[in-house]
Amino acid sequence: MHPENGDWSDFTRTNYRRLLQIAARTYGLTPVAEFDGSAGAGIWRHDVDASPQSALSLARIESEEGVRATYYFNLRSEFYNLLEPAVVRIAREIRDLGHEVGVHFDAAAADLDSVATLERDLAIERDVLRRLIGVEVASFSFHNPSQRTAPFAAPTYAGMRNAYAKDLMARVAYCSDSNGYWRYTPLEEFLRMGHESVCVLTHPEWWQDEPLSPRERIVRCVEGRAAATLERYDTLLLVNDRKNVR
């Protein structure tokens, strides 16, 4: 659902904390791997599409509120590199805060012609992520789920729980902020509707300190990464006593 008159105040971190508090009072929130489908249970998860830094901000808020969530990192992201030391440190800090860290699998980058192919590619990404963060990887989610990924709806693949499994999704009411707005029902309204069990998916890049349009939020992520890259370049030359020719 698009906000009227360009009011994007829903998507601030201050409001995120408020919504999280409402959710935690209403449901027993868990990471994906620990969801048991019981009445009153709720999955709280994040697809880290564009900003590990924003993911860490939300993970800290959740930790302060006593909530544990799932963070899915994309090893093929065009917005960040999970092999970068700075990004690895973020993923490890999120782990250390008690959150689950899983694979955000980009099916568009794989040739999904069979379950065997999916499990092979998932296992590769699972093992890379496990080595990077030092814990077992218990679940995954598809990036941009589509008709291409719909046939792969079994509970597990490559030893990981499928966040879009048919049996799981059948047991929850679903709310998502995909594309930077509430696609169906605003989260606060959704949380007050009395659903027995829920799954709430957010994307950390949409939650900033101030209200911005969705594209402005993406611009902030992209320009922030560019500025950080240039700063690392300038620092490298400075500490090695080299000329920075402009």
C-alpha positions in Angstrom: 0.0 0.0 0.0 1.5 3.4 -1.0 1.3 6.2 1.5 -0.8 9.2 0.7 0.8 12.6 0.1 4.3 11.2 0.1 4.2 10.4 3.9 7.0 7.9 4.4 7.1 8.3 8.2 6.3 4.6 8.7 9.8 3.7 7.5 12.0 5.4 10.1 14.0 3.5 12.7 12.2 5.2 15.5 8.9 3.9 14.1 10.5 0.5 13.5 11.2 0.1 17.2 7.6 1.1 18.0 6.2 -1.5 15.5 8.6 -4.1 16.9 7.4 -3.5 20.4 3.7 -3.9 19.2 4.7 -7.2 17.5 6.6 -8.5 20.5 3.6 -7.8 22.8 1.3 -9.7 20.4 3.4 -12.6 19.2 6.3 -14.8 20.4 8.8 -13.7 17.7 11.4 -16.2 16.5 13.9 -16.7 13.8 12.8 -18.9 10.9 14.8 -21.9 12.0 13.0 -22.0 15.3 9.4 -21.3 14.2 7.2 -24.2 15.4 3.9 -23.0 13.9 2.1 -22.8 17.2 -0.7 -20.3 17.9 0.7 -16.9 18.8 4.1 -17.6 17.2 5.6 -15.1 14.7 8.5 -15.2 12.3 10.5 -12.0 12.1 12.9 -12.0 9.2 15.0 -9.7 6.9 16.3 -10.0 3.4 19.5 -8.0 3.2 19.2 -6.7 -0.3 21.1 -3.5 -0.4 22.5 -2.4 3.0 24.3 -4.5 5.6 24.8 -1.3 7.6 21.1 -0.8 7.9 20.7 -4.5 8.8 23.1 -4.0 11.7 21.1 -0.9 12.9 17.9 -3.0 13.0 19.6 -6.0 14.6 20.8 -3.7 17.4 17.3 -2.3 17.9 15.9 -5.9 18.1 18.6 -7.0 20.5 17.7 -4.0 22.8 14.1 -5.1 22.6 14.8 -8.7 23.4 13.9 -10.0 19.9 15.8 -12.5 17.8 15.3 -12.4 14.1 16.7 -13.9 10.9 19.0 -12.0 8.5 19.4 -13.4 5.0 22.6 -12.3 3.2 22.9 -12.4 -0.6 26.3 -13.8 -1.8 25.5 -12.5 -5.3 24.3 -9.0 -4.3 25.0 -6.1 -6.7 24.9 -3.7 -3.7 27.5 -5.2 -1.4 30.2 -7.9 -1.2 29.8 -10.3 1.6 33.5 -11.2 1.3 34.6 -7.6 2.2 36.1 -7.6 5.7 33.7 -4.7 6.8 30.7 -6.6 5.7 31.8 -9.9 7.3 32.3 -8.0 10.5 28.7 -6.8 10.3 27.3 -10.3 9.6 29.3 -11.6 12.6 28.1 -8.8 14.9 24.5 -9.7 13.9 25.3 -13.3 14.7 26.8 -12.3 18.1 23.6 -10.3 18.9 21.8 -13.7 18.9 20.2 -13.5 15.5 20.0 -16.2 12.9 22.1 -15.6 9.7 21.0 -17.4 6.5 21.4 -17.5 2.8 19.4 -15.2 0.5 19.5 -17.2 -2.7 19.3 -15.5 -6.0 17.6 -18.0 -8.3 18.0 -15.7 -11.3 21.7 -16.3 -11.2 21.4 -20.1 -11.2 20.1 -22.6 -13.7 17.3 -24.1 -11.7 16.4 -27.1 -13.8 16.0 -29.5 -11.0 16.1 -30.0 -7.2 19.6 -31.4 -7.6 20.8 -28.2 -9.2 19.2 -26.1 -6.5 20.7 -28.2 -3.7 24.1 -28.1 -5.3 24.2 -24.3 -5.6 22.6 -23.8 -2.2 25.2 -26.0 -0.6 28.0 -23.9 -2.1 26.6 -20.7 -0.7 25.7 -22.3 2.6 29.3 -23.5 3.1 30.8 -20.1 2.1 28.5 -18.3 4.6 29.3 -20.9 7.3 33.0 -20.3 6.9 32.6 -16.6 6.9 30.5 -16.3 10.1 31.6 -19.4 11.9 28.2 -21.0 12.6 25.9 -23.6 11.0 23.4 -22.1 8.5 20.0 -23.4 9.2 17.7 -21.7 6.7 17.5 -19.8 3.4 15.1 -17.5 1.5 14.7 -16.9 -2.2 15.7 -13.5 -3.6 12.8 -12.1 -5.6 10.6 -15.2 -5.4 8.8 -15.8 -8.7 7.1 -18.5 -10.9 10.6 -19.8 -11.4 11.1 -20.5 -7.7 7.5 -21.5 -6.9 8.0 -25.2 -7.7 10.7 -25.4 -5.0 8.3 -25.4 -2.0 9.6 -28.3 0.0 10.3 -27.8 3.7 14.1 -28.1 3.3 16.8 -28.1 0.7 20.5 -28.7 1.2 19.8 -29.3 4.9 18.3 -25.8 5.3 14.8 -24.8 6.1 13.0 -23.1 3.2 11.5 -19.7 4.3 9.0 -20.0 1.4 8.1 -23.6 2.0 4.5 -24.3 1.2 3.8 -25.9 4.6 5.3 -22.9 6.4 3.6 -20.2 4.4 0.2 -22.0 4.8 0.5 -21.6 8.6 1.1 -17.8 8.7 -0.4 -14.5 7.7 2.3 -12.7 5.7 3.3 -9.0 5.6 6.2 -7.5 3.6 7.7 -4.1 2.9 9.1 -5.2 -0.5 10.0 -2.2 -2.8 9.8 0.2 0.1 6.1 0.3 0.8 3.5 -2.0 2.3 2.4 -4.1 -0.6 -0.8 -5.3 1.1 -1.5 -4.1 4.6 0.5 -1.6 6.7 2.4 -3.5 9.4 0.7 -1.8 12.3 -2.8 -2.6 11.0 -1.6 -6.1 10.1 -0.4 -6.7 13.7 -3.8 -5.7 15.1 -5.8 -8.0 12.9 -5.7 -10.9 15.2 -3.9 -13.4 13.0 -3.1 -16.7 14.8 0.5 -16.8 13.5 2.5 -14.4 11.3 5.5 -13.9 9.1 6.9 -10.4 8.9 9.5 -9.7 6.2 11.4 -6.4 6.1 14.3 -5.2 4.1 16.7 -3.2 6.2 17.5 -0.6 3.5 13.9 0.7 3.7 14.3 1.8 7.3 16.3 5.0 7.7 16.6 7.8 10.4 14.3 10.1 8.4 11.4 9.7 6.0 12.5 9.2 2.4 10.9 7.9 -0.7 11.9 4.3 -1.7 14.2 5.5 -4.4 15.8 8.1 -2.2 16.5 5.3 0.3 18.3 3.3 -2.4 20.2 6.3 -3.5 21.4 6.7 0.0 22.6 3.1 0.1 24.4 3.4 -3.2 26.0 6.7 -2.5 27.0 5.7 1.0 28.8 2.7 -0.4 30.6 4.8 -3.0 31.7 7.3 -0.4 33.1 4.6 1.8 35.0 3.0 -1.1 36.6 6.3 -2.0 37.5 6.9 1.7 39.2 3.6 1.8 41.2 4.5 -1.4 42.3 7.8 0.0 43.2 6.3 3.4 45.3 3.6 1.6 47.4 6.2 -0.2 47.8 8.3 3.0 49.0 5.5 5.3 51.4 4.3 2.6 52.8 7.8 2.0 51.8 7.9 -1.6 50.6 10.7 -3.7 46.8 11.0 -4.3 46.8 12.5 -7.8 43.5 14.1 -8.6 
